[in-house]
Amino acid sequence: MKFWTLTALCGLGLAFQVWMVSQQGPALLRGTLEGHNDFLQLYVGARLAGTGELYSLEANQRLQAELTGKVSPSIRYSRLPFYALLLRPLAALPYRAAYLTFQGLSLAALLVFVWLTVPECPLLAPLLCFSIPLTASFRQGQDLMFLLLVLVVYQLLARRGHGFAAGLVLSLGLIKFHLLVLLWLGLVIRKHWPEVKGMVTGMGLALALSLAAGGPHWIAGYLALLRDPALHPSPAIMPNLHGMTLGHTGIELGCAVVVVALFGIIALREPRRPMVEALALIGSLLVSRHAYIQDSVLMLAALAMLDKVDTSGPGKFLLLLFCTPLGALLQLTDPPVSVLPAAMLLLAYVMLVTAARPRPAPA
């Protein structure tokens, strides 16, 4: 695609985003500017790290009320304890300053991702400009830009033969571990041992920090938190199997088993590493039990990975369609229409699996 065509598409995408923001109303815009969003739980977690009350509902709501004058039952610190400790420097700042610093760091992470990725996948530039999940990540005060940065740095290090460092960087994906679980599994299946050693080392450090931040009983508190239905509102709009099956646990579990089994087969047979990693990202989103519109931004990283192996066909087209505003807008509708993006993603996954190439037989 020519430079001026891409530039025009990027301009249209930015104009579209401005229009979308203008439709949200002053209250939502004011809440975004003031940090009345998911960043609140990260800041609260940073303040509670090491106090023994990291997953206490009462402590979380008390701090919410102190900081914003409001309490939301669905906003509680819900990450692993080590992350709260890493965020501790932000807790030394007033809330508004911490929020602006966090958003600035997120923007910097996005720019690095663009700098390292767009030259190899030019189509990614207009897709980013049109991406509703991307703007939702900033609007919600989410940290998905850091996850994009982790992915691209991991790939860069692995490509240059720095396997241990690559695995160490990838372990930072524990901040939202459910979105990368198949990527870690793929490293083990494919016996990328330097990356696995780095990954295990990073996870061991995260565990040690979690003990310091959450105390010896943090696992029980964390599991109790995950079982709280207030933490998972509106499952019908989730872009995963949980949202697609509308609460039918048996169907969801059966689909998840198929997704993981297919990935295991491909991880053993497919020689092209970017292809396996793209399927790992798609499969991880599908089997995650907790994901919302902003988490779909990771599918842009999967699309960039597919571009490295020149993959084409209906599977890639469906993934591309999922990454357009159509996928996000359908996701925000009412059931049963809201399940279409997740179904589209599942179909794209299956088609890409069938398009994968087996390893050549040994001579």
N, C-alpha and C positions, 0 to 999 in steps of 0.2 A: 504494500500500500504506500502511495507516494506521501512525501512530507506534508504538502499542503492539504491533502485530503485528511490526513491524521490531525493536522492542526485545526481544520474546520470542524471535524468531529469532536475534538476536545473542547472547542469553543461552544458548540451546541450542548455538550454535556454539562459544562459549567453553567450555562444559561438555564438548563433544565434544573440543576440543583438549586440555583437561586429562586426559581419559580416554586420548587417544592418547599423550600424553607418559608417562602412568603405565604404559603397555604396553611402553615401550621399554627398561626395565631400568636399574638404577643405573649400569652401566658407561657406557652411551651418554649418560645424563644428566650424569654426571660429566665426560665428555669435552666435552660442550657447554659446561658451566660453566667449564671450564679452558681452552677454546680449542683443543682437539685436533681441528681441522677445517680448512676451506679458508682461514680467516683466516691460518693459518700461512704459506701461500705468499705472501700479500700483505705480511706483516711481513718475511719473508725477502727479498722483492723490494725493499722499502724499505731494508733494511740493505745490500743488494748494489748499489743504484743508484750508478752512477758508478765502480764498481770494475772493470768489464770482465768480471765473472763473473756477470752477471745471469741468463743462461740456462745456466750451467754446472751439470751434474748433481751434480758433486762438491761444489761450493760450496753448492748448495741443501741437499744432504743433510747436509753438515757443520753448517750452521746449525740445521737441524731437530733434529739429535741434541743440539746444545748447548742448545736452548731447551726441548725436551720429552722428551729421552731416547729418542725414537722416530724412525724414518725410514719414510716412505711413498713408494713409487715413483710413485704417481699425484698426489702433492702437490708441485708445483714451480711456481715463478713462471711464469705462462703468459699474462700480459697484456702490452700494449705498454709500452715502457720509460718513457714519459712518466708513466704512472700510478704507477710505483714512486717517481718523483721527487715526485709530489704527496702520496704517503703517507709521505714522509720524516719529517715531524714526529712521526708515531706511533713511528718507530724510535728516537726519543730517549727513549721511555718503556720501562720494563720490560714484558715480554711480556704479563703478565696485565693491567696497567693499560692498555696499548695496546688489548688485546682488548675490555675493558669500555668504553673510550672509543669504539671503533669501533661496538660494538653499540648504545651510547647514541645515536650519531649516526644509525645506521640507523633506530632507533625514531623519532627526531625527523623524519627524512625521510618515514617512513611516516605520521606524524601530519599533516604538511603536505599530503601527497598526499590523505589522507582529508578534511582540511578544505577543500581546493580541489575535490574530485571528488564526494564523497557528496551535497552539496546538489543537484547536477544529476542524480545517479543514485543514489537512495536504496537500491535493491536491492544496491548495492555493499557496504553496511555488513554485512549478514549473510553475504554471499559471502566477505568478508575474514575474518570471524570463523570461518567453516567451512574456510577455505583451508588445505589441507595444504601446497601449495607455499610459502605465506607463512611458515608455521612452519618449513618445511624450510630456507628462506633464512636465518632466524636460527639454526637448529640447525647449519647448515653454515658459519656465519660468512661468508655471501655478501654481496655489495654490491648486490643487486637493488633494494633500497629507494631507493638513490641514482638508479638508472635510472628508477624510477617518478617520482621527484621531477623528474628532467630532463624527462621526457615532459610532465608537467602544467605545469611552468613554461614550457616551449617553446610549448605550446598557448595558454597565457594571454597570452604576449607576442605570438604571431602573431595572435591574435584582436584584440588592441588595436592592431595595426598596427606593432609594433616588429619588423619582419622580420629586420633584421640581428642584433639581440640574440637573437631566437628561434633563428636558425641557429647563433649562437655557443654558446648553451646546449646545443643539440642535438648539437654536436660533442663534448660531454663524454660522449656515448654511446659514444665510442671505447673506453671501459673494457670494454665487451662488444659490440664493433662488429658481430659476426655476428648479433646479435638486432635490429639496427636498419637493416640494409643496404638493405632495400626502402623504408624511410622516407626515406632520403637520396636514393635513386634517384627516388622520387616527386616530390620537390621539383624535381629537374632536369627531369623529363618535363613537369611542370605549369608550368614556367618561373616558379617563385616566386623570382625573382632576388635580392631582398634577403636571404631566408633562405639561399639558396645562397652568397651572398657571405660572410655570417656563418659559415656552416658551413665554407667553404674557409679562411677566416681562422683559425678555431679549429683546424682540422686542420693548418694550417701551423705554428701554435704548438706543437701536440702533436708534430709531426715534429721541430721544433727541440729540444724538451725530450727527445725520444727519443734524439737524437744525443748530448745531454749525459749522459743516464742510461745508455745502452747502448753508446756508442762507435760508431765508423764502420762496424763490421761486425755491428751488432745484427740486421739483417734476415736474414742467413745463419743466425745462431744461432736466431732465432725460427722460421724455416721448418723447421729441423732439429728443433726442439722439437715443432712441430705434427705432424710425421711419426712421432713416438714413440708406438707403440700403448699404452704404459703410461699415457699422459695421457688415454686415452679408454676406461676400463673399462666393462664391461656395456653395450654399445651397444643391446642389445635393450630396455632400459627408457628409451631416449631418446624424448621426445615429438615426434619429427620424422620426416622421410622416411628418414633414416639408420637410425633404430630400426625404423620400419615395414617397411622392405624387407629387414631381417635380413641385411645384408651383400651383397645383390645390387646391385652398383654400377651396372650398366646400367639397371636399373629405377629406382633412386634418381635417377640423372642425368636420365632421361626425365621423371620426375615433377617434378623441380626445374625443368626447362626449361618445362614446362607451367605451373607455378605462377608463374614469373617472367613468362612471356609473357602470361598472363591479367592479371597485375597491370599490366603495361605498357599493355594495352588499356584497362583500367578507369581508370588514372591519366590517360589522354588523354580519356576520355569522361564520367566521372562528375563531376557538378558539385559534389557535397557533399564538402567537404574531410574532415570527420570519418570519413566512410565510407571514403575512400581511405586515411586513416591507420590505421584499424582493420585493413583488409585488408593494409596494409604490415606491421603487427606480426604478424599471423597468418602471412603468407607468409614473413616473415623467420625465424620460429621453425621453420616447416616445412623450409626449405632449409638451416638451420644444420646443420653437421656435428657440433657439440658442444653438447649441451643436456641438462639433466637435470630432475628433477621441480621443483626450485625455480625454474627459468627459466619454467615455465608460469604463474607469477604475473603475467607481463606480459599474459596474456590477459584479466585483469580490467580492465586499462587499455583494451584493445581493446573489451571489452564496454561500458565507460563511453562510449567514442567512438561506438559504434553507438547508444546511447541518445540522443545529441544529435540524431540524424537520425530518431528514432522508427522505427527499423528493427524489423520483426517478421518472423515466418515460421520455417520449419524450420532455416534456416542459423543464425539467432541462438539458437534453442532448443538446437541441438547445441553451440554455443559455450558457452552457459550450462551445459549438462550436463557439458561438459569441465571447467568451472571448479568444479564441485561435488566433494565428496570421492570420488564414484564414479570420476571421471576419473583422479584420482591413485592410488586404490587398485588400479584395473585396471592402471595403468602399472607398479606394483610387483610384479605377478604374473610368472609364467614365460611364455615364448612358447608358443603364438601369442597367448594372451590379452593379453599386454603390448602388442601392437601396436594394440589396439583404440582407445586414446585418440588416437594419432597419425592413425589412419584416420578417426576421428570429426572430428578437427580439419581434415583435408584435405577431407572431405565438407562440413563447415560452410563452409570457404573457397570451395569451388566453388558451393555454394548461394547464398552471399552475393554472389559475382560475378555470378551469373545474375539476382539480384534488383536489381542496381545499375541506376540510371537513366542513359540517355545524355544528353549535353548537348543542350539545345534547338538546333535548326537556326537559323543566322542568318537574319534577316528579309531 
